[in-house]
Amino acid sequence: MKATRFVFLPLLALLSTGFCLAQPEMPAPWPLEAVVDMAREQRQEIIAARARADAARERPVIVSALEDPMLAPSIDHYPFDRMASEEPMPASTEPPMEGEPASAPITTSGDDNDRRYDWSVSIEQRFPLSKVLTHRRHAAEADAEKAAAEADRMALDVELEAITAFYMVQEKRRMATVVQQQIALARQFVNAANARYGSGSGNQSEVLRVEVEVARLESSARALQAGIRSAEAMLNTSIGRDTGMPVPDLVSPKLDNPLPSRDEVSAAALRQRPELQMGNAELSRAMADVQAMRSMYSPMGMVRVGYASTMAEGKGAMLMVGVSLPIWRDKLRGGVAEARAMERMASADLESMKRMVEGDAIAARDQLEVAQIQYLALRDDVVPRAHRLIQPTLSVYASGQGNLFAVIEAAQALWDVEAEFVMAETTLGVAWALLDRMTGTTKDHTP
């Protein structure tokens, strides 16, 4: 029996340890910065934009390289009209002159030059006689800068989506907590109404009236549970997770920070917005295209060197130098005019974008100020006053004085204020996120 106990107890302890290890650990609460980090690391849109930027960074080397040289073996002369004659030419029948040896038959063997065609092997390289390749490299570098700025713009948009979803989940959860508190308060009204009805100082309609409020609040609580699941699914989607994964508690950042000045917001937007970086890259690309089109007035050069062998002269070398003739001037002038028009368009777009960026940033700052004023007023003044109002009103009603309508009116005022405060907090958080978006500020970057 003791032996069985010695075997059974360690086995039970091992199974218990394994069971404990198998239990999933509850994730720690998520601060807003953690949500933003997950969105930047897991959203496929950002990964695709960064891959596009990586690809664009390779283009300058590609477009600025010379054309590949061409290796060209060739048969330069093949006398096909004499191929049928394979016999050697007969010797001359005329008698030789005095002191001259007799002629011998001409043969086609025994000599390296005795072949019936000329051949050569050459290598040819084409290159521009202008800086067109340099200008093309500058244009490709501008494209790479634009792609990198596009990746930054995508990251800012993803951050804004994730932060908005974060505050929506928090709003739904806090609203559910508020509704549960309201249900508890409404049940106190039911108890007070039943007490008055039992003592004869009230009537049954008052009991039914407060029971209607309880039923309404309970239906709101059930609807909020579905809303919480929907908001959690949107948050998971915005950070690149499966929609059904659990979302832990959320930790909101401090929202009553001092506001930046309008000048600070304007300067930050003009310095950091990726849209302006994209506009600058577009202008640089257009300027490089103008220089590249102007370089097309210069000809292209060509050098060919090789080894050759002919029937008459034997082995030797060959060299050829050539240039293209850019004689179609209308085409060249049209290309330059088109590039200059694109440059003017890029410059105008950039100036217009600067005004829009500055206006959007200042408007976002002013909207943030409005949201913060409303939030602080509700938090520091309105909600505390509403809480102080409800208890005296309920005490008066429970003591047999007053009427039910005053109690319900005070309770509904409190409930409206609490709901407004929860929504004001969400509005303020989203307003901070919108200001960050309009100034190009990320959570890991200080303007």
C-alpha positions in Angstrom: 0.0 0.0 0.0 2.8 2.4 0.9 4.6 1.5 -2.4 1.4 2.3 -4.3 1.1 5.6 -2.5 4.8 6.5 -3.3 4.1 5.8 -7.0 0.7 7.5 -7.2 1.5 10.8 -5.4 4.4 11.8 -7.7 2.3 10.9 -10.7 -0.5 13.0 -9.4 1.8 15.9 -8.8 3.3 15.6 -12.3 -0.2 15.6 -13.9 -1.2 18.6 -11.8 1.9 20.5 -12.9 1.2 19.7 -16.5 -2.3 20.8 -16.2 -1.2 24.1 -14.7 1.3 24.6 -17.4 -1.3 23.9 -20.1 -3.6 26.6 -18.8 -3.4 29.6 -21.1 -2.1 32.7 -19.3 -4.3 35.8 -19.4 -2.6 38.4 -21.5 -1.5 41.5 -19.7 -3.5 44.7 -20.2 -2.7 46.5 -23.5 -1.5 50.1 -23.3 -2.2 52.2 -26.4 1.4 52.1 -27.5 1.4 48.3 -27.5 -1.6 48.3 -29.8 0.1 50.7 -32.2 3.3 48.6 -32.2 1.3 45.4 -33.1 -0.4 47.2 -35.9 2.9 48.5 -37.4 4.4 45.0 -37.1 1.5 42.8 -38.3 -0.5 44.7 -40.8 0.2 43.4 -44.3 -0.4 46.7 -45.9 2.6 48.1 -44.1 4.7 45.1 -45.0 3.7 45.4 -48.7 4.5 49.1 -48.7 7.9 48.5 -47.2 8.7 45.8 -49.7 7.7 48.2 -52.5 10.1 50.8 -51.0 12.9 48.2 -50.8 12.3 47.3 -54.5 12.4 51.0 -55.4 15.7 51.5 -53.7 17.3 49.0 -56.2 16.1 51.0 -59.3 18.9 53.7 -59.4 21.6 51.0 -59.9 19.5 49.4 -62.7 18.6 52.5 -64.7 22.0 54.1 -64.5 23.9 51.1 -65.8 25.2 50.9 -69.4 23.6 48.6 -71.9 25.0 45.1 -71.9 27.9 44.7 -74.4 27.1 42.5 -77.5 29.3 39.7 -78.6 28.9 39.1 -82.4 30.6 36.2 -84.3 30.0 36.7 -88.0 30.9 35.4 -91.4 31.8 38.6 -93.3 32.1 37.2 -96.8 31.1 33.8 -98.1 31.6 33.4 -102.0 28.9 30.9 -102.6 29.0 31.2 -106.4 32.4 29.3 -106.5 31.5 26.6 -104.1 30.8 24.1 -106.9 34.4 24.3 -108.1 36.5 22.0 -105.9 39.4 21.3 -108.4 42.5 23.4 -108.3 43.0 26.0 -111.0 45.1 24.6 -113.9 48.6 25.8 -114.4 49.3 28.4 -117.1 49.9 26.9 -120.6 52.0 29.8 -121.8 55.7 29.3 -121.7 57.4 31.0 -118.9 59.5 34.1 -119.6 63.2 33.9 -119.5 64.4 33.4 -115.9 60.9 32.7 -114.6 60.0 29.3 -113.0 57.2 27.3 -114.4 53.8 27.9 -112.6 52.4 25.3 -110.4 48.7 24.4 -109.8 46.9 26.5 -107.2 45.7 24.3 -104.3 43.4 25.1 -101.3 45.1 23.1 -98.7 48.1 23.4 -96.4 47.7 27.2 -95.6 45.6 28.8 -92.9 44.4 31.5 -95.3 43.2 28.9 -97.9 39.5 29.1 -96.8 36.6 30.3 -98.9 35.1 32.9 -96.5 36.0 35.8 -94.2 35.0 35.7 -90.5 35.3 37.8 -87.4 34.4 38.0 -83.7 33.6 41.4 -82.2 32.3 42.9 -79.0 30.3 46.1 -79.2 29.5 48.6 -76.4 27.0 51.5 -76.6 27.1 54.4 -74.3 25.7 57.9 -74.1 27.8 61.0 -74.7 25.8 63.0 -72.1 24.8 62.6 -68.5 21.5 61.0 -69.3 22.3 58.0 -67.1 23.0 60.2 -64.1 19.7 62.0 -64.6 17.9 58.7 -64.8 19.5 57.6 -61.6 18.4 60.8 -59.9 14.8 60.2 -61.1 14.9 56.7 -59.7 16.3 57.9 -56.4 13.3 60.3 -56.3 11.0 57.4 -56.9 12.6 55.5 -54.0 12.1 58.5 -51.7 8.4 58.6 -52.8 8.0 54.9 -52.1 9.5 55.3 -48.6 7.2 58.2 -47.9 4.3 56.2 -49.1 5.2 53.4 -46.6 5.3 56.1 -43.8 1.9 57.4 -44.9 0.5 53.8 -44.8 1.9 53.4 -41.3 0.3 56.6 -40.1 -3.1 55.5 -41.6 -2.8 52.1 -39.9 -2.0 53.7 -36.6 -5.0 56.0 -36.8 -7.3 53.0 -37.6 -5.8 51.0 -34.7 -6.1 53.9 -32.2 -9.7 54.5 -33.3 -10.6 50.8 -32.8 -8.8 50.9 -29.4 -11.0 53.7 -28.2 -14.2 52.1 -29.6 -13.5 48.9 -27.7 -12.8 50.9 -24.6 -16.0 53.0 -25.1 -18.2 49.9 -25.4 -16.7 48.3 -22.4 -17.0 51.4 -20.2 -20.5 51.9 -21.4 -21.4 48.4 -20.4 -20.0 49.1 -16.9 -22.0 52.3 -16.7 -25.2 50.5 -17.7 -24.6 47.8 -15.0 -24.3 50.6 -12.5 -27.5 52.2 -13.9 -29.3 48.8 -13.5 -28.2 48.6 -9.9 -29.5 52.1 -9.3 -32.7 51.4 -11.0 -33.3 48.3 -8.9 -32.9 50.6 -5.8 -35.8 52.6 -7.3 -37.8 49.4 -7.7 -37.2 48.5 -4.0 -38.1 52.0 -3.0 -41.3 52.0 -5.1 -42.3 48.6 -3.7 -41.7 49.9 -0.2 -43.9 52.9 -0.8 -46.5 50.7 -2.4 -46.5 48.3 0.5 -46.8 51.2 3.0 -49.7 52.7 1.1 -47.9 55.9 0.2 -47.4 54.8 -3.4 -49.2 53.1 -6.2 -48.5 50.1 -8.4 -48.0 52.3 -11.5 -44.8 53.7 -9.9 -43.5 50.1 -9.5 -44.3 49.3 -13.1 -42.7 52.5 -14.3 -39.3 51.8 -12.6 -39.5 48.2 -13.8 -39.8 49.5 -17.3 -36.5 51.4 -16.8 -34.8 48.3 -15.5 -36.0 46.3 -18.5 -34.8 49.0 -20.9 -31.4 49.1 -19.3 -31.1 45.3 -19.3 -31.8 45.2 -23.0 -29.2 47.9 -23.5 -26.7 45.8 -21.6 -27.4 42.8 -23.8 -27.0 44.9 -26.9 -23.7 46.3 -25.6 -22.3 42.8 -25.3 -22.8 42.3 -29.0 -21.3 45.7 -29.6 -18.2 44.8 -27.6 -17.7 41.7 -29.7 -18.0 43.7 -32.9 -15.5 46.4 -31.6 -13.1 43.7 -30.5 -13.2 42.1 -34.0 -12.5 45.5 -35.5 -9.6 46.0 -33.2 -8.1 42.6 -34.0 -8.5 43.4 -37.7 -6.8 46.8 -37.4 -3.7 45.2 -35.7 -3.5 42.2 -38.0 -4.9 39.5 -35.7 -7.6 36.9 -36.2 -11.0 38.5 -35.5 -12.0 35.9 -32.9 -8.9 36.3 -30.7 -9.5 37.6 -27.1 -8.7 41.2 -26.4 -7.4 41.9 -22.8 -8.1 45.0 -20.8 -7.0 48.2 -22.4 -5.1 51.0 -20.7 -5.9 54.5 -22.0 -3.1 57.1 -22.0 -3.4 60.4 -20.2 -5.7 62.7 -22.2 -5.5 66.0 -20.4 -2.0 66.9 -21.6 -1.4 70.5 -22.5 -2.2 71.3 -26.1 0.6 72.4 -28.6 0.3 75.8 -30.0 -0.9 76.5 -33.5 2.6 77.4 -34.7 4.1 74.2 -33.3 1.4 72.2 -35.0 2.0 73.9 -38.3 5.7 73.5 -38.2 5.5 69.9 -37.3 3.1 69.2 -40.1 5.3 70.9 -42.7 8.3 69.0 -41.4 6.9 65.5 -40.9 3.9 64.8 -43.1 4.9 62.0 -45.6 2.5 63.5 -48.2 4.8 66.5 -48.5 7.8 64.2 -48.7 6.0 62.5 -51.6 5.3 65.8 -53.2 9.0 66.8 -52.9 10.0 63.5 -54.5 7.6 64.0 -57.3 9.1 67.5 -58.0 12.6 66.0 -57.9 11.6 63.3 -60.3 10.1 65.8 -62.7 13.3 68.0 -62.6 15.4 64.9 -63.3 13.2 64.0 -66.2 13.7 67.4 -67.7 17.4 67.1 -67.6 17.2 63.5 -69.0 15.1 64.7 -71.9 17.5 67.6 -72.6 20.4 65.1 -72.6 18.7 63.2 -75.5 19.9 66.0 -77.8 23.4 64.5 -77.4 24.2 61.4 -79.5 24.9 57.9 -78.4 28.3 56.5 -78.9 29.4 53.0 -80.0 32.7 51.2 -80.0 33.3 47.8 -81.6 36.5 45.8 -81.4 37.3 42.3 -82.5 39.3 39.7 -84.2 39.0 39.0 -87.9 40.4 36.6 -90.5 40.1 37.1 -94.3 41.0 34.9 -97.3 43.3 37.5 -98.7 45.1 39.0 -95.7 44.8 36.4 -93.0 44.5 37.2 -89.3 44.0 40.7 -87.9 42.1 43.1 -85.6 39.1 45.3 -86.3 37.9 48.6 -84.7 34.7 50.5 -85.4 33.6 53.8 -83.7 30.2 55.3 -84.4 27.6 57.8 -83.1 23.9 58.1 -83.4 22.3 61.0 -85.3 19.5 62.7 -83.2 18.1 64.5 -86.2 14.4 64.3 -85.3 14.4 67.6 -83.4 10.6 67.9 -83.1 10.5 64.7 -81.1 13.2 65.9 -78.8 11.6 69.3 -78.3 8.3 67.6 -77.6 9.9 65.4 -75.0 11.5 68.4 -73.2 8.3 70.4 -73.3 6.3 67.5 -71.8 8.8 67.1 -69.0 8.8 70.8 -68.2 5.0 70.7 -68.1 5.1 67.8 -65.6 7.6 69.8 -63.5 5.2 72.8 -63.4 2.4 70.4 -62.4 4.5 68.8 -59.6 5.5 72.2 -58.3 1.9 73.5 -58.2 0.7 70.3 -56.5 3.4 70.6 -53.9 2.4 74.2 -53.0 -1.3 73.3 -52.9 -0.5 70.3 -50.7 1.5 72.5 -48.2 -1.5 74.7 -47.7 -3.8 71.7 -47.2 -1.5 70.0 -44.8 -1.1 73.2 -42.7 -4.8 73.8 -42.7 -5.7 70.2 -41.7 -3.2 70.3 -38.9 -4.5 73.5 -37.4 -8.1 72.3 -37.8 -7.2 69.1 -36.0 -5.6 71.0 -33.2 -8.7 73.2 -32.8 -11.0 70.2 -32.8 -8.8 68.7 -30.1 -9.1 71.8 -28.0 -12.9 71.6 -28.3 -12.9 67.9 -27.3 -10.7 68.5 -24.4 -12.8 71.3 -23.0 -15.9 69.1 -23.2 -14.1 66.2 -21.6 -12.7 68.2 -18.7 -16.0 69.9 -18.0 -17.8 66.6 -17.8 -15.1 65.0 -15.7 -14.5 67.8 -13.2 -17.9 69.4 -12.9 -20.9 67.9 -14.7 -20.6 64.2 -13.7 -19.8 65.0 -10.0 -22.9 67.3 -9.8 -25.1 64.6 -11.3 -23.9 62.0 -8.8 -24.5 64.4 -5.9 -28.1 65.0 -7.2 -29.3 61.4 -7.3 -28.8 60.3 -3.7 -30.8 63.1 -2.0 -33.6 62.7 -4.6 -33.8 58.9 -3.9 -33.7 59.4 -0.1 -36.6 61.9 -0.3 -38.6 59.4 -2.4 -37.8 56.5 -0.2 -39.0 58.4 2.9 -42.4 58.8 1.4 -42.1 62.3 0.1 -41.7 63.6 -3.5 -42.8 61.8 -6.5 -41.3 59.1 -8.8 -41.0 61.4 -11.8 -38.5 63.6 -10.1 -36.4 60.5 -9.2 -36.5 59.1 -12.7 -35.7 62.5 -14.2 -32.7 62.9 -11.9 -31.6 59.3 -12.8 -32.0 59.8 -16.5 -30.0 63.0 -16.3 -27.2 61.1 -14.5 -27.3 58.3 -17.1 -27.2 60.8 -20.0 -24.2 62.6 -18.4 -22.3 59.4 -17.8 -22.9 58.2 -21.3 -21.8 61.6 -22.6 -18.7 61.4 -20.6 -17.7 58.0 -21.9 -18.2 59.2 -25.5 -16.4 62.5 -24.8 -13.4 60.4 -23.6 -13.5 58.5 -26.9 -13.8 61.7 -28.9 -10.8 63.2 -27.1 -8.6 60.1 -27.6 -9.5 60.0 -31.3 -8.8 63.8 -31.6 -5.3 63.3 -30.2 -4.8 60.5 -32.7 -6.1 62.6 -35.6 -3.7 65.5 -34.6 -0.8 63.0 -34.6 -1.9 61.9 -38.1 -2.2 65.4 -39.4 1.3 66.3 -38.1 2.9 63.1 -39.2 3.7 62.1 -35.6 4.0 58.5 -34.5 3.9 57.1 -31.0 7.7 56.4 -31.2 8.6 59.8 -32.6 8.7 63.1 -30.8 8.1 66.1 -33.1 
